[in-house]
Amino acid sequence: SNSLEGAAAGELSALEEAFRKFAVHGDTRATGKEMHGKNWSKLCKDCHIIDGKNVTTTDVDIVFSKIKGKSVRTITFEQFKEALQELSKKRFKGKSDEEALQEMYKLIEGKGPGLTGVTKTVASPTVSRLTDTSKFTGSHKERFDASGKGKGRAGREDLVDNSGYVSGYKHAGTYDHKVQGNK
């Protein structure tokens, strides 16, 4: 019962803290008091409530629509707990409602939105073939140096050389030395 007293005293439970972290995730205006469907499903993914067997993304979406009010797009912390209760029956079949709910809380407590692996690049052979600059031909080849680093603007545009030398002439800029050297 002291977890209730703690919450009343303004101290967040680990569950509510997780709820808030996810509620404000990716939304600068969010207060953390209610959660969007998008962040709800993120929470369910990141905390492994969605296990692909008993609970799928669809289940999570259905529960969310069922619990939120008709005209609102978010759920409150109270509704969040209801939603978890709904899902816990599916996620932990065969456990009592109370046990299932506790297991559910354990998955979430202390968690925050995982920023790790959000932009995980998949090393597919197709992509690596397309991005391997050493295999480029024609004008595209000109855009990268030997190490595969892009040359920027120089590789895209023909920068005009106004020095008066023929392009590709190795000894550009040596004329003056020769003339003055012979004086």
NORGI-V912408 format. One line per field, one symbol per residue. psi: psi as a letter, one per 20 degrees, with the letter a starting at -180 (. if undefined). burial: b if it has 16 or more other C-alpha atoms within 10 Angstrom, else e. A space follows every 50 residues. Layout:
psi=???
burial=???
This chain:
psi=iihggghhjjpqrhghggggghhipjohiqijhrpqhghghgghghjkho jifhprhggggggghhhqrgjrjrqrhghghgghgghhhggmqiqqgggg gggghhhhpjqrpoipjglpppnqhgghghjoiijqrbhhhiiqahijpq jbhhihqoppokiiqpqiphkpjighggghhi.
burial=eeeeeeeeeeeebbbbbbbbbbbbbeeeeeebebbbbbbbbbbbbbbebb eeeebbeeebeebbbebbeeeeebbbbebbbbbbbbbbbbbbeeeeeeeb beebbebbbebbbeeeeeeeeeeeeeeeeeeebeeeeeeebbbbeeeeeb eeeebeeeeeeeeeeeeeeeeeeeeeeeeeeee
